[in-house]
Amino acid sequence: MQISAKQVKELRDLTNVGMMECKRALQESEGNIEEAVKVLRERGMAVAAKKADRAANEGQVDIAISADGKSVSMVEVNCETDFVAKNEDFQAFVQDLAQKGLSVGDNELAESEKQTIVAKISQVGENLVLPRNTRYEVQGAGAIGRYIHLGGKVGVIVEIGCENDANTASDALTLLGKEIALHIAAASPQSLNRDGIDAELVATEKALFAKQVEGKPENIIEKIITGKLEKFYSQIVLLEQGFVKDPDISITDLLAKTGKDVGDTLSIRRFARYQIGG
């Protein structure tokens, strides 16, 4: 049966599968577009199943934000090679998934876009995995900060809170959100505050510090351990870290300074940091 270029293009637009695969599927289905789609889906699922065990350690992180700036979506898609990760078509695919992430909950995108991912696996010839997605919607007055680093290897979203609605769209809050997102990308904090640090980790560190000061006078041991713990927190707790652009001031100090400049009380409500391979 003769298959026209128009039919092939229509099937490709529907499935995003390569032209030759579309032509073969149309020949198998005798030109029936719906049947050809089923053929490609079945073939794609078979290909995806074969590739599922292959390591996908490269990839791309991307971020999408809603038109009103109130919602943000971050997604990570892993592939097998850096060659695919740097491909413009793959990057456009990840950006499209980030846009779709604006309408689904955390870690729900992989399931809702399962068929889309299967089709893409068939197209690129590599295993693709969507391990996580995060969606934030601003809670009350505030703004979203976002930052992509290292060509999509690291991505950060952060929600900045304020009390004055007038500051929501201010340049100062926009800049602060970007600066703090950049800081999170570089400094990789484990938690917003001390409450978020695992108690077992703190106990392990404290035991290590105690071992380091064995033999010292009892009256200074506790003081030394306390000092070491403070330094430990300052390295992993966001609000206590020194700002990467000015380590002499903490993130808490930066919030207070910017808040004073705009006449408001500013806070960090939450953040998420994605890193390929991390």
Phi, psi and omega in degrees: 000136180282124179254127183277158177297327180296318178296317180298315180296319179298317180291320178297318179298327180284326190244340183065023177266155183303156185300315182295320177296321179296318180296316179298319180296321179292323177295319179295326183263010178056040174086000180279114185299313182299317179293324179295322177299316179298318179300314181294322179295315179297317179294320180295319179295323178294317178296316180299320180296321179294327185267354188300330182274355182280136184296133177240088186253356175258186177146199187213139170252136177219160185228139174233145179232144182291162183301326181272359177075008184268341180234147179220147180229135175233136184224147174240130175235124181260145175226182185272326187232153176293333178301313178291319181302329182268357180288132184298324180294318177296318180295323176294324177298316179294319179297321177298319177295323178298320177297317179294332179294346178291344184244011177230166181279176179303133175057029176254350189290323182301321181284316183292334181249025184303313181295322179297318180292319178300316179298322181291323177300317179297324182286313186273340178078020177228157173291133176237138181226134174251090188284337185195151170214147181229138177233129174245144169234128184304129181262098183081210180286134180160187183210163179256132171253147180211154181200135175245130185236154175055044176062030177099008178280335178228137177223145181222138167234144182215139177258121178259126180260149174218172180253340182257115181305329183296337181274351184305317182257015183288151178298325182296317181289322177298314179295318180299316179301318179294317182295318180289323176297318177299317179300314181298320178300318184280318188267344176048059178295150180272337184204158176292315180220182184295331181299335183273356180275132182300128183299327180293322177296316179299317180297320179296315179296317181297320178295322178296316179297320180297322180293325181292336183252014177302137178093349178278159180304137183305324186289348179244350183302309182299322180295319179293316180298317179299318179296320179292322177295320178299317179295320178302312178297321183294344180268335187239347180263123186307309185295343182254352180289149172287134181300131187300330180274346178203081186300348180285345177242143179275169176297324176299317178297320180297318177298316181295318181296313179295321178299319179295320180297325183256001179068046185211167174255118185251151180211164170254119183275320182190163177208159174223138179231124177250141174220130178297126180080006183234000000 
